[in-house]
Amino acid sequence: MAVCWWQHVVFLGRALAGHNVGFEEIADGVWAIQVGLQPIAHFDARTRHVSAPPW
């Protein structure tokens, strides 16, 4: 699964294909990627880097 972010493709993984994925801004330029209410990753909009959330 991939999303388009400001004309750039961000790959999130095949396992998410067909699922509803949401983004919630949690800090300036940092977004939580969620499946349902469960955060699964963080996305830095400046660098377009996806990383694991700090649990």
C-alpha positions as CSV (number, residue, x, y, z in Angstrom):
1,M,0.0,0.0,0.0
2,A,1.2,3.5,-0.8
3,V,-0.2,7.0,-0.3
4,C,0.5,10.2,-2.1
5,W,1.8,12.9,0.1
6,W,2.3,16.3,-1.5
7,Q,3.0,14.7,-4.9
8,H,5.4,12.1,-3.4
9,V,4.6,8.4,-3.0
10,V,5.1,7.0,0.5
11,F,5.1,3.2,0.7
12,L,3.5,1.7,3.8
13,G,3.6,-2.0,3.1
14,R,1.6,-4.8,1.4
15,A,0.0,-5.9,4.7
16,L,-2.1,-2.7,4.8
17,A,-3.6,-3.1,1.3
18,G,-7.4,-3.0,1.5
19,H,-7.4,-1.6,5.1
20,N,-8.6,1.9,6.1
21,V,-5.5,3.8,7.2
22,G,-5.7,7.2,8.9
23,F,-3.2,10.0,9.7
24,E,-3.4,12.1,12.8
25,E,-1.0,15.0,13.3
26,I,0.6,14.6,16.7
27,A,3.3,17.3,16.4
28,D,4.4,19.9,13.9
29,G,5.1,17.9,10.7
30,V,4.8,14.5,12.5
31,W,1.8,12.3,11.9
32,A,0.7,9.1,13.5
33,I,-0.4,6.4,11.0
34,Q,-3.3,4.4,12.4
35,V,-5.3,1.4,11.5
36,G,-8.6,1.9,13.3
37,L,-7.6,3.5,16.7
38,Q,-4.3,1.6,16.8
39,P,-1.2,3.7,16.0
40,I,1.2,1.6,13.9
41,A,3.9,4.1,12.8
42,H,5.0,7.7,12.7
43,F,5.5,9.7,9.5
44,D,7.7,12.8,9.3
45,A,6.3,14.9,6.6
46,R,9.5,16.9,6.2
47,T,11.7,13.9,5.5
48,R,8.9,11.6,4.3
49,H,10.3,8.9,6.6
50,V,8.1,6.3,8.2
51,S,9.3,4.9,11.6
52,A,8.0,2.8,14.4
53,P,6.3,4.8,17.1
54,P,8.2,5.1,20.4
55,W,6.4,2.6,22.7
